[in-house]
Amino acid sequence: MRWMRAAGRGLLVLVVVMTGYVTSGVRADESASGGRGPLTLATAGDLTGYLGPLLEGWNRTHPGERVTLVELPDSADETHAQMTTDLRDGDRSRFDVLNIDVNWTSEFAAAGWIRPLPPDRFPLDTFLPPVVDTATYDNRLYAVPYVTNAGLLLYRKDILAKEGVPPPRTWAELEQDARTIAPKYGLDGYAGQFLPYEGLTVNAAEAVYSAGGTILGDEGARVTVNSAAAREGIGFLARGVREGWIPKAALTYKEEESKRAFQDGGLLFLRNWPYAYVGASAQGSPVAGKVGAVPLPGPDGPGTSVLGGSNLAVNTHARHPDSAARLIAYLTSEPVQRQVLTRGALPPVRAALYEDPELVRAFPYLPTLRASVLAAAPRPKSPRYDQVSLVVQAVVHDAMSGRETPESAVRRLARELAAISHR
């Protein structure tokens, strides 16, 4: 999943007043020199270029704590590989602060690569409640939420209006419309991110969760996927490809490929992150003004999205841990979080911003996204998450490709996940 992916439309450029909030949550009794100094922040590729200016604001007012930005590839898998390689170097690591996918928190914490953080240094009570859970492991805070995300169902509101039907709330309605309405307009029915990579893990987890199931419990110690709900969720995806309302081409889609198919006018429905709504609605898009967004459907009503986004963590071997914590407090302050949305088109973690009238006018999907985030669930927590994700991707892709039935796929998932949990 490309958590830094966003559309390049900065609607507002705000002046950041660098007083007060920069050090909010920083204890007054800490000495000026203790643990303070220059930092390196590692992140996946910033495709909109919004992060550099935010850090320039920090650097202007904190000349002794300047931050150097290191951009890794925008692919989550490649970023993960480069970060873990660096972290294994221990005190020779180059990175002080890490902008990590929300689902790496457990893995990095269990490996001892990131340090626990004192919750009272950060305004966690001002964040959307579900996002804080993504930053914890073993009941301790190991990171601070920075960007959140939840999947939305984008749809062609012009076409549904012509047909006189509302956007789908259930899987049955989605299937019916994708199978009957889309072909009338020369469109494919529905797509998500179905290439075997992190995006497919997300889509599969959403299908299982929406049907009432789970994949792992007890932070990876217990396998719970062998259930009727998991068979129903994976069966929903496999049936779509088999019956044709999910095009076979979608088995090769990541975020950007699926966004392009929808934005170019080739899809009736698309599961994607909010950045795709922003891009499809932007001036010059072939479907501008024709796009709506609703929560993901489920078997009997709105389904469950998987929480996306990223958290900010401090390397166990960070050179200046106090400066690292101060930088995180700055990046999660309300004025900066506002810019994360307006300049980066990325969903902020501050709850109040989702009810700001000015922002809602500029980003009409915010109320829908807020509801989706509040109802969302994290991906399976495990200290071996990278292995868990690879298994889910491979098995679900086999089921969607017709190489395995949903029933046998779920049994295989249970066996392979159990083998990982007992290593």
VEXMAR-149176 format. One record per residue (C-alpha): x, y, z. Coordinates in Angstrom, 2 decimals, padded with zeros to 5 digits. Layout:
<r><x>X</x><y>Y</y><z>Z</z></r>
...
REM end
This chain:
<r><x>000.00</x><y>000.00</y><z>000.00</z></r>
<r><x>001.32</x><y>003.40</y><z>-000.87</z></r>
<r><x>000.36</x><y>005.35</y><z>002.21</z></r>
<r><x>002.02</x><y>008.55</y><z>000.96</z></r>
<r><x>000.13</x><y>008.42</y><z>-002.31</z></r>
<r><x>-002.02</x><y>011.50</y><z>-002.81</z></r>
<r><x>-003.33</x><y>013.71</y><z>-005.58</z></r>
<r><x>-001.29</x><y>016.78</y><z>-006.39</z></r>
<r><x>-003.84</x><y>019.42</y><z>-005.58</z></r>
<r><x>-002.98</x><y>021.85</y><z>-002.82</z></r>
<r><x>-006.16</x><y>023.84</y><z>-002.24</z></r>
<r><x>-004.93</x><y>026.01</y><z>000.57</z></r>
<r><x>-001.48</x><y>027.12</y><z>001.60</z></r>
<r><x>-001.47</x><y>028.13</y><z>005.24</z></r>
<r><x>001.03</x><y>030.14</y><z>007.15</z></r>
<r><x>002.33</x><y>028.09</y><z>010.06</z></r>
<r><x>002.80</x><y>030.16</y><z>013.18</z></r>
<r><x>005.69</x><y>028.48</y><z>014.88</z></r>
<r><x>004.75</x><y>029.25</y><z>018.48</z></r>
<r><x>003.14</x><y>027.28</y><z>021.23</z></r>
<r><x>002.18</x><y>024.08</y><z>019.49</z></r>
<r><x>005.67</x><y>023.25</y><z>018.30</z></r>
<r><x>006.66</x><y>022.13</y><z>021.76</z></r>
<r><x>003.18</x><y>021.20</y><z>023.01</z></r>
<r><x>003.45</x><y>018.15</y><z>025.19</z></r>
<r><x>007.19</x><y>018.61</y><z>025.76</z></r>
<r><x>008.01</x><y>018.57</y><z>029.47</z></r>
<r><x>009.17</x><y>021.93</y><z>030.79</z></r>
<r><x>011.76</x><y>020.37</y><z>033.09</z></r>
<r><x>013.84</x><y>018.96</y><z>030.25</z></r>
<r><x>017.15</x><y>020.71</y><z>029.71</z></r>
<r><x>017.70</x><y>022.63</y><z>026.53</z></r>
<r><x>020.58</x><y>020.44</y><z>025.46</z></r>
<r><x>019.50</x><y>017.01</y><z>026.70</z></r>
<r><x>018.88</x><y>014.75</y><z>023.74</z></r>
<r><x>018.57</x><y>017.61</y><z>021.26</z></r>
<r><x>020.30</x><y>018.10</y><z>017.94</z></r>
<r><x>020.02</x><y>017.42</y><z>014.19</z></r>
<r><x>017.73</x><y>014.66</y><z>012.94</z></r>
<r><x>017.14</x><y>012.51</y><z>009.90</z></r>
<r><x>013.54</x><y>011.65</y><z>008.97</z></r>
<r><x>013.00</x><y>008.64</y><z>006.72</z></r>
<r><x>009.77</x><y>008.32</y><z>004.78</z></r>
<r><x>008.32</x><y>006.73</y><z>001.70</z></r>
<r><x>008.45</x><y>008.89</y><z>-001.41</z></r>
<r><x>006.51</x><y>012.14</y><z>-001.01</z></r>
<r><x>004.66</x><y>012.23</y><z>-004.32</z></r>
<r><x>003.09</x><y>015.66</y><z>-003.77</z></r>
<r><x>006.14</x><y>017.43</y><z>-002.36</z></r>
<r><x>004.25</x><y>018.74</y><z>000.68</z></r>
<r><x>006.57</x><y>017.40</y><z>003.40</z></r>
<r><x>009.68</x><y>019.36</y><z>002.47</z></r>
<r><x>008.03</x><y>022.76</y><z>003.09</z></r>
<r><x>006.67</x><y>021.55</y><z>006.44</z></r>
<r><x>010.15</x><y>020.60</y><z>007.52</z></r>
<r><x>011.55</x><y>023.90</y><z>006.23</z></r>
<r><x>009.22</x><y>025.62</y><z>008.69</z></r>
<r><x>010.68</x><y>023.53</y><z>011.52</z></r>
<r><x>014.26</x><y>024.11</y><z>010.36</z></r>
<r><x>013.85</x><y>027.89</y><z>010.23</z></r>
<r><x>012.83</x><y>028.05</y><z>013.89</z></r>
<r><x>014.98</x><y>025.17</y><z>015.17</z></r>
<r><x>018.42</x><y>025.76</y><z>013.62</z></r>
<r><x>020.06</x><y>023.51</y><z>016.19</z></r>
<r><x>017.62</x><y>020.67</y><z>015.48</z></r>
<r><x>017.53</x><y>020.72</y><z>011.70</z></r>
<r><x>015.85</x><y>017.80</y><z>009.98</z></r>
<r><x>017.23</x><y>016.12</y><z>006.88</z></r>
<r><x>014.52</x><y>014.35</y><z>004.85</z></r>
<r><x>015.40</x><y>010.98</y><z>003.31</z></r>
<r><x>012.83</x><y>009.81</y><z>000.77</z></r>
<r><x>012.73</x><y>006.08</y><z>000.14</z></r>
<r><x>010.74</x><y>004.43</y><z>-002.70</z></r>
<r><x>007.00</x><y>005.09</y><z>-002.74</z></r>
<r><x>006.33</x><y>001.34</y><z>-002.73</z></r>
<r><x>005.57</x><y>000.17</y><z>000.82</z></r>
<r><x>007.37</x><y>-003.13</y><z>000.27</z></r>
<r><x>010.57</x><y>-001.43</y><z>-000.91</z></r>
<r><x>010.42</x><y>001.18</y><z>001.85</z></r>
<r><x>009.98</x><y>-001.56</y><z>004.44</z></r>
<r><x>013.00</x><y>-003.43</y><z>003.08</z></r>
<r><x>015.24</x><y>-000.35</y><z>003.18</z></r>
<r><x>014.11</x><y>000.70</y><z>006.65</z></r>
<r><x>014.59</x><y>-002.73</y><z>008.19</z></r>
<r><x>018.01</x><y>-003.10</y><z>006.59</z></r>
<r><x>019.04</x><y>000.22</y><z>008.12</z></r>
<r><x>017.55</x><y>-000.53</y><z>011.53</z></r>
<r><x>019.42</x><y>-003.83</y><z>011.76</z></r>
<r><x>022.63</x><y>-001.77</y><z>011.78</z></r>
<r><x>021.82</x><y>-000.71</y><z>015.34</z></r>
<r><x>023.76</x><y>002.34</y><z>016.45</z></r>
<r><x>025.09</x><y>002.78</y><z>012.91</z></r>
<r><x>021.58</x><y>003.41</y><z>011.60</z></r>
<r><x>021.17</x><y>006.60</y><z>009.57</z></r>
<r><x>017.55</x><y>007.28</y><z>010.55</z></r>
<r><x>016.31</x><y>008.99</y><z>013.73</z></r>
<r><x>012.59</x><y>009.41</y><z>013.03</z></r>
<r><x>010.70</x><y>006.92</y><z>010.88</z></r>
<r><x>007.43</x><y>007.55</y><z>009.06</z></r>
<r><x>006.18</x><y>003.96</y><z>009.04</z></r>
<r><x>003.13</x><y>002.22</y><z>007.68</z></r>
<r><x>000.67</x><y>001.76</y><z>010.53</z></r>
<r><x>001.02</x><y>-001.98</y><z>010.36</z></r>
<r><x>004.77</x><y>-002.01</y><z>010.89</z></r>
<r><x>004.49</x><y>-000.68</y><z>014.45</z></r>
<r><x>004.11</x><y>-004.14</y><z>016.03</z></r>
<r><x>006.94</x><y>-005.63</y><z>013.98</z></r>
<r><x>009.37</x><y>-002.78</y><z>014.67</z></r>
<r><x>008.48</x><y>-002.67</y><z>018.37</z></r>
<r><x>008.82</x><y>-006.43</y><z>018.85</z></r>
<r><x>012.23</x><y>-006.33</y><z>017.14</z></r>
<r><x>013.44</x><y>-003.58</y><z>019.50</z></r>
<r><x>014.03</x><y>-001.14</y><z>016.64</z></r>
<r><x>011.80</x><y>001.67</y><z>017.93</z></r>
<r><x>011.56</x><y>003.03</y><z>021.45</z></r>
<r><x>008.46</x><y>003.33</y><z>023.65</z></r>
<r><x>007.12</x><y>006.87</y><z>023.87</z></r>
<r><x>005.53</x><y>008.62</y><z>026.88</z></r>
<r><x>001.85</x><y>009.16</y><z>025.99</z></r>
<r><x>001.66</x><y>012.42</y><z>027.96</z></r>
<r><x>003.99</x><y>014.12</y><z>025.49</z></r>
<r><x>001.40</x><y>013.95</y><z>022.71</z></r>
<r><x>-002.24</x><y>015.09</y><z>022.48</z></r>
<r><x>-003.63</x><y>011.62</y><z>021.78</z></r>
<r><x>-007.08</x><y>012.56</y><z>023.10</z></r>
<r><x>-007.50</x><y>014.97</y><z>020.14</z></r>
<r><x>-006.98</x><y>012.21</y><z>017.56</z></r>
<r><x>-009.63</x><y>010.02</y><z>015.96</z></r>
<r><x>-009.80</x><y>007.16</y><z>018.50</z></r>
<r><x>-009.13</x><y>004.15</y><z>016.23</z></r>
<r><x>-005.85</x><y>005.55</y><z>014.93</z></r>
<r><x>-004.18</x><y>005.45</y><z>018.34</z></r>
<r><x>-004.51</x><y>001.67</y><z>018.47</z></r>
<r><x>-002.32</x><y>001.38</y><z>015.37</z></r>
<r><x>000.53</x><y>003.02</y><z>017.31</z></r>
<r><x>000.52</x><y>000.60</y><z>020.24</z></r>
<r><x>002.09</x><y>-002.79</y><z>020.86</z></r>
<r><x>001.87</x><y>-004.88</y><z>024.02</z></r>
<r><x>-000.19</x><y>-002.08</y><z>025.62</z></r>
<r><x>002.58</x><y>000.51</y><z>025.14</z></r>
<r><x>002.81</x><y>003.50</y><z>022.82</z></r>
<r><x>005.60</x><y>002.96</y><z>020.30</z></r>
<r><x>004.66</x><y>005.60</y><z>017.72</z></r>
<r><x>002.38</x><y>008.58</y><z>017.20</z></r>
<r><x>-000.30</x><y>008.61</y><z>014.48</z></r>
<r><x>000.56</x><y>011.05</y><z>011.72</z></r>
<r><x>-001.71</x><y>010.26</y><z>008.77</z></r>
<r><x>-004.75</x><y>008.04</y><z>008.77</z></r>
<r><x>-006.71</x><y>006.50</y><z>005.94</z></r>
<r><x>-009.72</x><y>004.34</y><z>005.28</z></r>
<r><x>-010.97</x><y>002.75</y><z>002.11</z></r>
<r><x>-013.93</x><y>004.34</y><z>000.33</z></r>
<r><x>-016.19</x><y>003.15</y><z>-002.46</z></r>
<r><x>-015.93</x><y>005.64</y><z>-005.30</z></r>
<r><x>-018.75</x><y>005.54</y><z>-007.84</z></r>
<r><x>-019.97</x><y>007.31</y><z>-010.95</z></r>
<r><x>-022.76</x><y>009.39</y><z>-009.51</z></r>
<r><x>-023.81</x><y>010.61</y><z>-012.97</z></r>
<r><x>-024.51</x><y>007.07</y><z>-014.13</z></r>
<r><x>-026.31</x><y>005.97</y><z>-010.99</z></r>
<r><x>-028.43</x><y>009.14</y><z>-011.19</z></r>
<r><x>-029.43</x><y>008.28</y><z>-014.77</z></r>
<r><x>-030.43</x><y>004.81</y><z>-013.60</z></r>
<r><x>-032.31</x><y>006.19</y><z>-010.61</z></r>
<r><x>-030.48</x><y>004.03</y><z>-008.09</z></r>
<r><x>-028.62</x><y>005.06</y><z>-004.92</z></r>
<r><x>-024.99</x><y>004.06</y><z>-004.30</z></r>
<r><x>-024.75</x><y>000.49</y><z>-003.02</z></r>
<r><x>-024.82</x><y>-000.22</y><z>000.71</z></r>
<r><x>-024.52</x><y>-004.00</y><z>000.47</z></r>
<r><x>-022.50</x><y>-006.51</y><z>-001.51</z></r>
<r><x>-025.66</x><y>-007.72</y><z>-003.26</z></r>
<r><x>-026.44</x><y>-004.19</y><z>-004.47</z></r>
<r><x>-022.84</x><y>-003.68</y><z>-005.60</z></r>
<r><x>-022.86</x><y>-006.98</y><z>-007.52</z></r>
<r><x>-026.21</x><y>-006.22</y><z>-009.12</z></r>
<r><x>-025.20</x><y>-002.75</y><z>-010.29</z></r>
<r><x>-021.73</x><y>-003.85</y><z>-011.41</z></r>
<r><x>-023.21</x><y>-006.74</y><z>-013.39</z></r>
<r><x>-026.19</x><y>-004.95</y><z>-014.99</z></r>
<r><x>-025.55</x><y>-001.18</y><z>-015.11</z></r>
<r><x>-021.84</x><y>-001.04</y><z>-015.93</z></r>
<r><x>-022.09</x><y>-002.94</y><z>-019.27</z></r>
<r><x>-024.84</x><y>-000.57</y><z>-020.48</z></r>
<r><x>-022.30</x><y>002.24</y><z>-020.38</z></r>
<r><x>-019.33</x><y>000.26</y><z>-021.67</z></r>
<r><x>-017.71</x><y>000.10</y><z>-018.21</z></r>
<r><x>-016.22</x><y>-002.59</y><z>-016.05</z></r>
<r><x>-018.08</x><y>-003.09</y><z>-012.80</z></r>
<r><x>-015.81</x><y>-003.03</y><z>-009.76</z></r>
<r><x>-012.12</x><y>-003.06</y><z>-008.90</z></r>
<r><x>-009.80</x><y>-002.69</y><z>-005.96</z></r>
<r><x>-006.10</x><y>-003.37</y><z>-005.51</z></r>
<r><x>-005.78</x><y>-007.05</y><z>-006.36</z></r>
<r><x>-002.16</x><y>-007.53</y><z>-007.42</z></r>
<r><x>-000.40</x><y>-009.75</y><z>-004.85</z></r>
<r><x>001.20</x><y>-007.01</y><z>-002.72</z></r>
<r><x>000.19</x><y>-005.14</y><z>000.45</z></r>
<r><x>-002.88</x><y>-003.66</y><z>-001.22</z></r>
<r><x>-004.40</x><y>-007.11</y><z>-001.71</z></r>
<r><x>-003.86</x><y>-007.87</y><z>001.98</z></r>
<r><x>-005.86</x><y>-004.73</y><z>002.75</z></r>
<r><x>-008.68</x><y>-005.61</y><z>000.33</z></r>
<r><x>-008.84</x><y>-009.19</y><z>001.61</z></r>
<r><x>-008.88</x><y>-008.09</y><z>005.26</z></r>
<r><x>-011.70</x><y>-005.64</y><z>004.50</z></r>
<r><x>-013.75</x><y>-008.40</y><z>002.90</z></r>
<r><x>-013.20</x><y>-010.75</y><z>005.85</z></r>
<r><x>-013.86</x><y>-008.03</y><z>008.45</z></r>
<r><x>-016.98</x><y>-006.83</y><z>006.64</z></r>
<r><x>-018.38</x><y>-010.35</y><z>006.81</z></r>
<r><x>-017.77</x><y>-010.39</y><z>010.56</z></r>
<r><x>-014.55</x><y>-012.38</y><z>010.60</z></r>
<r><x>-010.98</x><y>-011.85</y><z>011.72</z></r>
<r><x>-007.57</x><y>-013.15</y><z>010.62</z></r>
<r><x>-005.39</x><y>-013.12</y><z>013.75</z></r>
<r><x>-005.95</x><y>-012.53</y><z>017.44</z></r>
<r><x>-003.80</x><y>-011.80</y><z>020.47</z></r>
<r><x>-001.31</x><y>-009.74</y><z>018.41</z></r>
<r><x>-000.51</x><y>-012.66</y><z>016.12</z></r>
<r><x>-000.43</x><y>-015.45</y><z>018.68</z></r>
<r><x>-003.77</x><y>-016.94</y><z>017.63</z></r>
<r><x>-005.05</x><y>-017.73</y><z>014.10</z></r>
<r><x>-008.76</x><y>-016.96</y><z>013.71</z></r>
<r><x>-009.24</x><y>-016.96</y><z>009.94</z></r>
<r><x>-010.78</x><y>-020.43</y><z>009.58</z></r>
<r><x>-014.40</x><y>-019.25</y><z>009.71</z></r>
<r><x>-017.56</x><y>-018.98</y><z>007.67</z></r>
<r><x>-017.09</x><y>-015.21</y><z>007.61</z></r>
<r><x>-013.64</x><y>-015.52</y><z>006.01</z></r>
<r><x>-015.02</x><y>-017.93</y><z>003.42</z></r>
<r><x>-017.81</x><y>-015.46</y><z>002.66</z></r>
<r><x>-015.43</x><y>-012.50</y><z>002.32</z></r>
<r><x>-012.90</x><y>-014.25</y><z>000.10</z></r>
<r><x>-015.76</x><y>-015.83</y><z>-001.82</z></r>
<r><x>-017.17</x><y>-012.38</y><z>-002.58</z></r>
<r><x>-013.91</x><y>-011.35</y><z>-004.25</z></r>
<r><x>-013.41</x><y>-014.65</y><z>-006.08</z></r>
<r><x>-017.00</x><y>-014.67</y><z>-007.32</z></r>
<r><x>-016.59</x><y>-011.19</y><z>-008.79</z></r>
<r><x>-013.72</x><y>-012.29</y><z>-011.02</z></r>
<r><x>-015.39</x><y>-015.58</y><z>-011.94</z></r>
<r><x>-018.66</x><y>-013.85</y><z>-012.92</z></r>
<r><x>-016.92</x><y>-010.97</y><z>-014.69</z></r>
<r><x>-018.14</x><y>-007.95</y><z>-012.72</z></r>
<r><x>-014.57</x><y>-007.66</y><z>-011.45</z></r>
<r><x>-012.40</x><y>-007.49</y><z>-014.58</z></r>
<r><x>-009.46</x><y>-009.89</y><z>-014.80</z></r>
<r><x>-007.23</x><y>-006.86</y><z>-015.40</z></r>
<r><x>-007.90</x><y>-005.85</y><z>-011.79</z></r>
<r><x>-005.74</x><y>-008.78</y><z>-010.67</z></r>
<r><x>-002.79</x><y>-006.61</y><z>-011.79</z></r>
<r><x>-003.95</x><y>-003.36</y><z>-010.14</z></r>
<r><x>-002.19</x><y>-001.48</y><z>-007.36</z></r>
<r><x>-003.50</x><y>001.89</y><z>-006.10</z></r>
<r><x>-002.42</x><y>003.94</y><z>-009.06</z></r>
<r><x>-003.48</x><y>001.49</y><z>-011.76</z></r>
<r><x>-006.95</x><y>001.15</y><z>-010.26</z></r>
<r><x>-007.24</x><y>004.92</y><z>-009.84</z></r>
<r><x>-006.30</x><y>005.42</y><z>-013.47</z></r>
<r><x>-008.89</x><y>002.90</y><z>-014.66</z></r>
<r><x>-011.61</x><y>004.74</y><z>-012.74</z></r>
<r><x>-010.41</x><y>008.24</y><z>-013.56</z></r>
<r><x>-010.16</x><y>007.44</y><z>-017.27</z></r>
<r><x>-013.83</x><y>006.44</y><z>-017.25</z></r>
<r><x>-013.44</x><y>002.67</y><z>-017.33</z></r>
<r><x>-015.05</x><y>001.65</y><z>-014.03</z></r>
<r><x>-018.41</x><y>002.12</y><z>-012.35</z></r>
<r><x>-017.13</x><y>001.36</y><z>-008.83</z></r>
<r><x>-013.69</x><y>001.50</y><z>-007.23</z></r>
<r><x>-012.39</x><y>000.72</y><z>-003.77</z></r>
<r><x>-009.48</x><y>003.07</y><z>-003.06</z></r>
<r><x>-008.10</x><y>005.60</y><z>-000.59</z></r>
<r><x>-009.36</x><y>009.21</y><z>-000.49</z></r>
<r><x>-006.47</x><y>010.45</y><z>-002.64</z></r>
<r><x>-008.16</x><y>008.74</y><z>-005.59</z></r>
<r><x>-011.32</x><y>010.79</y><z>-005.01</z></r>
<r><x>-009.25</x><y>013.98</y><z>-005.00</z></r>
<r><x>-007.48</x><y>013.04</y><z>-008.23</z></r>
<r><x>-010.62</x><y>011.89</y><z>-010.03</z></r>
<r><x>-012.43</x><y>015.09</y><z>-009.02</z></r>
<r><x>-009.62</x><y>017.47</y><z>-009.99</z></r>
<r><x>-009.88</x><y>019.88</y><z>-012.88</z></r>
<r><x>-008.94</x><y>018.12</y><z>-016.11</z></r>
<r><x>-010.00</x><y>014.67</y><z>-014.95</z></r>
<r><x>-012.32</x><y>012.95</y><z>-017.46</z></r>
<r><x>-014.75</x><y>012.21</y><z>-014.62</z></r>
<r><x>-014.49</x><y>015.50</y><z>-012.70</z></r>
<r><x>-017.86</x><y>016.38</y><z>-011.21</z></r>
<r><x>-019.14</x><y>012.83</y><z>-011.73</z></r>
<r><x>-017.63</x><y>011.12</y><z>-008.68</z></r>
<r><x>-019.26</x><y>010.20</y><z>-005.40</z></r>
<r><x>-017.91</x><y>008.41</y><z>-002.33</z></r>
<r><x>-019.59</x><y>006.24</y><z>000.28</z></r>
<r><x>-018.38</x><y>003.78</y><z>002.93</z></r>
<r><x>-017.45</x><y>000.34</y><z>001.69</z></r>
<r><x>-020.46</x><y>-001.99</y><z>001.48</z></r>
<r><x>-020.73</x><y>-005.27</y><z>003.38</z></r>
<r><x>-023.04</x><y>-008.27</y><z>003.30</z></r>
<r><x>-025.94</x><y>-006.55</y><z>005.09</z></r>
<r><x>-025.00</x><y>-002.88</y><z>005.12</z></r>
<r><x>-021.90</x><y>-000.72</y><z>005.41</z></r>
<r><x>-018.77</x><y>-002.85</y><z>005.72</z></r>
<r><x>-015.49</x><y>-002.40</y><z>007.56</z></r>
<r><x>-012.49</x><y>-000.63</y><z>006.11</z></r>
<r><x>-008.93</x><y>-001.36</y><z>007.11</z></r>
<r><x>-007.10</x><y>001.53</y><z>008.68</z></r>
<r><x>-004.32</x><y>002.87</y><z>006.51</z></r>
<r><x>-001.93</x><y>005.72</y><z>007.04</z></r>
<r><x>001.39</x><y>006.12</y><z>008.80</z></r>
<r><x>002.84</x><y>006.59</y><z>012.27</z></r>
<r><x>005.92</x><y>008.46</y><z>013.41</z></r>
<r><x>008.38</x><y>006.42</y><z>015.46</z></r>
<r><x>011.76</x><y>007.08</y><z>017.05</z></r>
<r><x>014.69</x><y>004.79</y><z>016.33</z></r>
<r><x>015.96</x><y>003.07</y><z>019.48</z></r>
<r><x>019.41</x><y>004.38</y><z>018.51</z></r>
<r><x>018.27</x><y>007.91</y><z>017.61</z></r>
<r><x>021.04</x><y>010.42</y><z>018.19</z></r>
<r><x>018.77</x><y>013.05</y><z>019.72</z></r>
<r><x>015.59</x><y>011.46</y><z>021.10</z></r>
<r><x>014.24</x><y>014.62</y><z>022.71</z></r>
<r><x>014.43</x><y>016.50</y><z>019.41</z></r>
<r><x>012.79</x><y>013.51</y><z>017.74</z></r>
<r><x>009.84</x><y>013.70</y><z>020.15</z></r>
<r><x>009.59</x><y>017.47</y><z>019.67</z></r>
<r><x>009.53</x><y>017.02</y><z>015.89</z></r>
<r><x>006.73</x><y>014.46</y><z>016.19</z></r>
<r><x>004.75</x><y>016.87</y><z>018.40</z></r>
<r><x>005.17</x><y>019.51</y><z>015.70</z></r>
<r><x>004.13</x><y>017.26</y><z>012.82</z></r>
<r><x>001.01</x><y>016.16</y><z>014.69</z></r>
<r><x>000.00</x><y>019.66</y><z>015.82</z></r>
<r><x>-003.27</x><y>020.98</y><z>014.45</z></r>
<r><x>-001.81</x><y>023.71</y><z>012.17</z></r>
<r><x>000.56</x><y>021.22</y><z>010.54</z></r>
<r><x>-002.08</x><y>018.51</y><z>010.35</z></r>
<r><x>-004.25</x><y>021.00</y><z>008.49</z></r>
<r><x>-001.49</x><y>021.36</y><z>005.91</z></r>
<r><x>-001.08</x><y>017.58</y><z>005.66</z></r>
<r><x>-004.64</x><y>017.64</y><z>004.28</z></r>
<r><x>-004.65</x><y>020.86</y><z>002.28</z></r>
<r><x>-001.20</x><y>020.55</y><z>000.73</z></r>
<r><x>-000.74</x><y>016.78</y><z>000.68</z></r>
<r><x>-004.36</x><y>015.62</y><z>000.28</z></r>
<r><x>-003.66</x><y>013.11</y><z>003.07</z></r>
<r><x>-006.22</x><y>012.43</y><z>005.83</z></r>
<r><x>-005.15</x><y>013.99</y><z>009.14</z></r>
<r><x>-005.40</x><y>012.31</y><z>012.53</z></r>
<r><x>-006.85</x><y>015.34</y><z>014.35</z></r>
<r><x>-010.58</x><y>014.75</y><z>014.86</z></r>
<r><x>-011.60</x><y>018.43</y><z>014.84</z></r>
<r><x>-010.40</x><y>018.95</y><z>011.27</z></r>
<r><x>-013.09</x><y>016.59</y><z>009.94</z></r>
<r><x>-015.77</x><y>019.00</y><z>011.18</z></r>
<r><x>-014.13</x><y>022.24</y><z>010.03</z></r>
<r><x>-016.63</x><y>023.90</y><z>007.62</z></r>
<r><x>-013.91</x><y>025.38</y><z>005.42</z></r>
<r><x>-012.18</x><y>022.03</y><z>005.02</z></r>
<r><x>-015.43</x><y>020.16</y><z>004.39</z></r>
<r><x>-016.24</x><y>022.61</y><z>001.58</z></r>
<r><x>-012.83</x><y>021.98</y><z>000.03</z></r>
<r><x>-012.86</x><y>018.21</y><z>000.68</z></r>
<r><x>-016.50</x><y>017.05</y><z>000.54</z></r>
<r><x>-015.59</x><y>013.44</y><z>001.32</z></r>
<r><x>-014.39</x><y>014.28</y><z>004.86</z></r>
<r><x>-017.64</x><y>013.36</y><z>006.69</z></r>
<r><x>-017.76</x><y>010.01</y><z>004.85</z></r>
<r><x>-014.09</x><y>009.41</y><z>005.57</z></r>
<r><x>-014.56</x><y>010.23</y><z>009.25</z></r>
<r><x>-017.35</x><y>007.68</y><z>009.51</z></r>
<r><x>-015.21</x><y>005.11</y><z>007.72</z></r>
<r><x>-012.20</x><y>005.71</y><z>009.99</z></r>
<r><x>-014.32</x><y>005.49</y><z>013.14</z></r>
<r><x>-015.71</x><y>002.13</y><z>011.97</z></r>
<r><x>-012.39</x><y>000.85</y><z>010.62</z></r>
<r><x>-010.15</x><y>-001.89</y><z>011.99</z></r>
<r><x>-006.38</x><y>-002.34</y><z>011.89</z></r>
<r><x>-004.76</x><y>-005.04</y><z>009.81</z></r>
<r><x>-003.79</x><y>-008.17</y><z>011.72</z></r>
<r><x>-001.23</x><y>-007.28</y><z>014.38</z></r>
<r><x>001.82</x><y>-009.52</y><z>014.40</z></r>
<r><x>005.53</x><y>-009.13</y><z>015.06</z></r>
<r><x>005.93</x><y>-011.12</y><z>011.82</z></r>
<r><x>003.50</x><y>-009.01</y><z>009.86</z></r>
<r><x>005.57</x><y>-009.01</y><z>006.68</z></r>
<r><x>005.29</x><y>-012.81</y><z>006.52</z></r>
<r><x>001.58</x><y>-012.72</y><z>007.40</z></r>
<r><x>000.91</x><y>-010.27</y><z>004.59</z></r>
<r><x>002.82</x><y>-012.33</y><z>002.03</z></r>
<r><x>000.75</x><y>-015.40</y><z>002.89</z></r>
<r><x>-002.56</x><y>-013.52</y><z>002.66</z></r>
<r><x>-001.60</x><y>-011.99</y><z>-000.69</z></r>
<r><x>-000.57</x><y>-015.29</y><z>-002.25</z></r>
<r><x>-003.56</x><y>-017.32</y><z>-001.04</z></r>
<r><x>-006.23</x><y>-014.75</y><z>-001.84</z></r>
<r><x>-004.76</x><y>-014.08</y><z>-005.28</z></r>
<r><x>-004.92</x><y>-017.81</y><z>-006.00</z></r>
<r><x>-008.58</x><y>-017.82</y><z>-004.95</z></r>
<r><x>-009.42</x><y>-014.80</y><z>-007.11</z></r>
<r><x>-007.53</x><y>-016.29</y><z>-010.06</z></r>
<r><x>-009.59</x><y>-019.49</y><z>-009.82</z></r>
<r><x>-006.65</x><y>-021.70</y><z>-008.84</z></r>
<r><x>-008.20</x><y>-022.47</y><z>-005.48</z></r>
<r><x>-011.73</x><y>-022.44</y><z>-004.06</z></r>
<r><x>-012.53</x><y>-019.97</y><z>-001.27</z></r>
<r><x>-013.04</x><y>-022.92</y><z>001.09</z></r>
<r><x>-009.64</x><y>-024.46</y><z>000.40</z></r>
<r><x>-008.04</x><y>-021.01</y><z>000.41</z></r>
<r><x>-009.26</x><y>-020.35</y><z>003.95</z></r>
<r><x>-008.01</x><y>-023.73</y><z>005.16</z></r>
<r><x>-004.62</x><y>-023.06</y><z>003.56</z></r>
<r><x>-004.52</x><y>-019.58</y><z>005.12</z></r>
<r><x>-005.13</x><y>-021.08</y><z>008.55</z></r>
<r><x>-002.35</x><y>-023.65</y><z>008.11</z></r>
<r><x>000.25</x><y>-021.21</y><z>006.79</z></r>
<r><x>-000.54</x><y>-018.50</y><z>009.34</z></r>
<r><x>-000.31</x><y>-021.06</y><z>012.14</z></r>
<r><x>003.12</x><y>-022.06</y><z>010.90</z></r>
<r><x>004.24</x><y>-018.41</y><z>011.05</z></r>
<r><x>002.85</x><y>-017.86</y><z>014.55</z></r>
<r><x>004.72</x><y>-020.90</y><z>015.91</z></r>
<r><x>008.13</x><y>-019.96</y><z>014.53</z></r>
REM end
